[in-house]
Amino acid sequence: MKLQAIFSIMAVTLGLVACANADIVSPTQVLYTFDSGPAPASWTGVAWSSGPVGWAGGGALQATSTTSGWQNWNVTQNYAWQDNSQQTLQAMAVAGNARLSFDILVDGSSFTPGVSDWYNVSFAANSNAGGWTQFDNILGAGPWHDSADNSLYVTHIDMSFAQLGWTSTATWFQLNFAGNSGASPVDYYIDNLDAYVVPEPASLALAGLGVAGLLIFRRRS
């Protein structure tokens, strides 16, 4: 009976993690879905929106590049001490196997009508231990907007803490985004900013054992 109870608790716990869809701060994840506004007070240079037309991911943070040349969105205070996200990221960096992912959306309908143009996004990660690590043109080599194309362009980025320079000795973490285009104003969006820990193989095996045990328990009951 004790073993069956343990299996049941493990399965319930896994279900809670899998079904959570709100902003989460847990020992192994800091997720900003931005599904509802306003934007967190620690974010600057962006505004919450309900998301661009054609995006099924809900709300997002919006920034507009209004002239040619790189424009910094000043998103440098996005993790806060008040909600324990800074402290959680520190623990994740120490534990290892942590990653950061996010979606960058570019609204093709926001370009000047009838104008073809290029566009791109750069971002940089910062910490007190690793300093700034910059990633230029993360949308690829010269993305091009055709004058007749009003599509929503979506790019998913996923990097390890090691790539970001977020080391185990860091005690605070920042991100900075910037957008650019040739001459046209462009609406950019950031969504689903997810810092998470990839489970070790042993942890995955244990979770699988728990699910298997629950299935056996159900068949016998």
N, C-alpha and C positions, 0 to 999 in steps of 0.2 A: 504493500500500500504506500509506503514512503517513497519508493522509487517511482510509482505511478504519479504521485503528487508532484514530485520534482519535474517529471516530464511535462506535466500539465502547466506548471508555472513557467517553464522555459518556453513552451509554445505560445502562451499568452503574451509573454514579454516580447517575443519575436513579432507577433502580430501587431502589438502596439507600435513598435518601431517602424514596421512596414507601412502601417496605415496613417501615420502622422503626416499631416500636410500643411500644418501651420509653421510659423517661424519657430525653430527649435534651438535650444541651447542645452546640450546634453554632454556627458563626459567624452563622447566620441564624435560629436557633430555640432557645427554652428551653421544653420541654414537660414538664409533670408529669402523667402519666397516673394516678398513684396506684393502679395495678393491683395492686401488692403493698405490704405494710406493712413496717415501721411508718411512721408519718408522718415526713417529714423533720424533723430535730431543730430546724430553724429555724422550724418552724410551731408556734404555741402556741394554746391555746384550742379545739383540735379533736383528734379521735382518728381513726386509720385504721379503716375498716370494709370489709367485703367488698361494700358497696353495698346499697341498699334493694331489696326485692323488686320485680321487674319491670324493673330496670335492667340493660340488656345491656352497659353500658360497663365492667364490672368493678369494682374497688375504688374507694373515694372517701373523702374526708375528711368526718367527721360532726360536727355541732354541734347541740345541743339548746337551744332557747329554752324555759325552764321556767315563766316567769311573763309577765304582760303587760308591755308596755313594751319599748323597744329594749334588746337585750342584745348587748354587744360580744363578738365571738369572739376578739379579740386576735390576729388573724392578721396580724401586722405585721412578722414577720421571715422571710417565706417565701422570699426569695431570699438565697442565701448566697455568701460569698466563697470558701469552701472548694471548691465545685464549679464555680467560675468563672461562675456565672449572673449575678452582679452585673456583672462585667466584660463579659459578652456582651451584656447589656441596654444597657450604656453604648454599646457599638459599634453596636448596632442603632439606638439613638436618634440617634446621629451620622449614620448612613447614611441615615435617613429611611425612609418607607414601612412602618414597623413597626406592628404591631397586637397587641392582647391579646384573647383570647377564653377563655371558660370556661362550664361548665354549672352551673346551680343546680338542685338537685333538692329537692322538698318531698314528704315521705312523708305522703300523706293518711290512712294507717292509724294514724299516730302521734297524731292529735288525740284529745281525750277522746271516747270513744264516745257517740254520741247528741247531740253538741254541734256546732252550726254556728259557724263563727268565720272571721275574716279573718286574713290573714298577709301578710308582705312581707319583703324583704331590701334593705338598703342597703350600699353599699361605697364606699370612698374610696381613691384612689391618692395616693402621697406620693413626693417626691424632694427631695434637698437643693437643687435649683434651682427647682422649681415649687411646693413646699409641698403642702398637702393640697387635692385636688380631690374633692369629694363628689358621689355620685350616690344620691339618695334613691328608695326604692320602685322598684327596678329591675324588679320583676316585673309592673309595670303599675299601673293605678289601682284599688286596692282588690280584689285577688284574694280570692275567697270560697270557703270550704270548706263544702260541704253536709254535714250530719250523717251522711248515708247514703253519702257518697262516700269510698271508700278508695283512690282512684287515686293514682298517682305523677305529680306535676306537674313538668314539665321545661321550663326556660327556658335558651336559649342566648344569651349576651351576646358581642358582638364590637365593640371600640372601637379607635380609632387611638391611638397614643402621644400625639399632639397633643391629643386629647380628654382624656386622662388627666393632662395637664400634664407628661409625661415629655419634657423638652426635650433638645436636643443637648448642653447644658452640664451635665446631671445626671450624677452619678457613683455614686449609689446609689438604689435603688428599693424601695418597700414597698406592700403592699396591706392593707386592713383591711375585714373584713366584720362585719355585724351583722344579727340577725334579730329579728322581732317578731310578735306575734299578739295577739288580743283578750284571751283569758284561758286558752287551752289550751296545754299543752306541744306543741312541734312539732319534729320531726327534720328538719334541713336537711343537705344534702350539697353539697360542692364537688368538681367533677371536671373533668379535661381542661383544666387551666390552661395555655394555649398562648400564648407570646409569639413572634411570627414576623414575618418581613419579606416583604412582597408583592413578587415579582420585577418589575423594570422591564420594559416591553414589549419592549425590545431583548433582554433576557435570555431571555424566553419564546420569542422568535423564534429565538434561537440554539439553545435546547433543542429546539425543533421541528425545526430543521435537522439536529441530531444524530440524532434518531429517524428522520427521513426517510432520512438517509444510511445508517443501519444497515439499514433495510428494503431499500434498493437493493442493499446489499452482500449481503444474504441471498438476494435473488432471483438475483443473478449467480453465487453460489457453488453 
